[in-house]
Amino acid sequence: MCGRYALYDAISRLREQFGCDIDSLVRNLPPRYNAAPTQRLPVIRQLASGERVAHLLRWGLIPSWAKDETIGARLINARCETLAEKASFRNAFKSRRCLVPASGFYEWQKVAGGKQPYFIRPANDRLFAFAGLWERWSKPDGETLDTFAIITTEANDAMGELHERMPVIVPEEDYDLWLSKETHPELVRRLLVPYESALVRMQAVTKRVGNVRNEGPELVAPLEAPSDSALPIRHHRDDEA
C-alpha cells in the first residue's frame, strides 16, 4: 500500500525530468513532505497532441459511474494484478494512465510497542514516477473533478522487510510506453513489476509523519538511532482495491 508520500523537490524538476508543461496551480504548490489521500497533488498526463502537462488532481480515484465522491477515499491504490478486471479501474487502465512524481514515499514497519515509519527515496538524484490512473467525475451540479490512484505491486527484496506491497515505479526510459494510449496492452503490463532494490534507499524517520497535519523537512530526516526492535512484516493485509 502507498498511503503517504512526499514531493519537495523544486517544481522545475518536473519539467526537466518529465518533459512536461507546468499548470499554474502546480507552479504555486509549496513543498509537500506529507502528501495524503484526498489532497490535490501533481500528476503528469499526456494530451491527445502528445504534450505532457502536470496538473493538480485529487488523490483517491472516483470512477465516472460513482453516485458520490466518498468512494475516492477507498480507492487511493489499485493492485496491478486486478486492474483489467476491476470495474473501478478497468477503463482508466486502458486509456487514462498517468505518472505521479514523488521525492519518496513512507511505509510503516511493525515494532514492539507500535510502528516505525521509514522513508523510501531514489538512490540517485531523481524523482520517483509512480504508475497511476486518473478519472473524471461529474458532480450533480455539473462541475467536474479529476482524481487519481497509485498502482501497487509486490514488494522488492528491500521493501519486503517493511510491507508486502510497493508502488509501481516507472523507469524514465518507459514514460512514453506508460502514458501513450497506443501502447500494446502486453507492453503496459510488463511495466507492472517491483522496482529494483538497488535503486532505492530506506531510512527510519520520525513518527510525526503519522499525523497528516505535520509538514516540513524534519519528516524525512533520518533518525540517528532507529528502533532496534524492528520486526519484519511478511504477510499482512491492507485496504487497497
Secondary structure, DSSP 8 states (H G I E B T S, - for coil): ----EEE-S-THHHHHHH--EE-HHHHT---EEEE-TTSEEEEEEE-TTS-EEEEEEEES---TT-SSGGGGGG-SEEEGGGTTT-TTTHHHHHH-EEEEEESEEEEEEEETTEEEEEEEEESSSS-EEEEEEEEEEE-TTS-EEEEEEEEEEE--TTGGGT-SEEE-B--GGGHHHHH-TTS-HHHHHTT-S---GGGEEEEE--GGGGSTT--SGGGGS--SS--TTB----S------
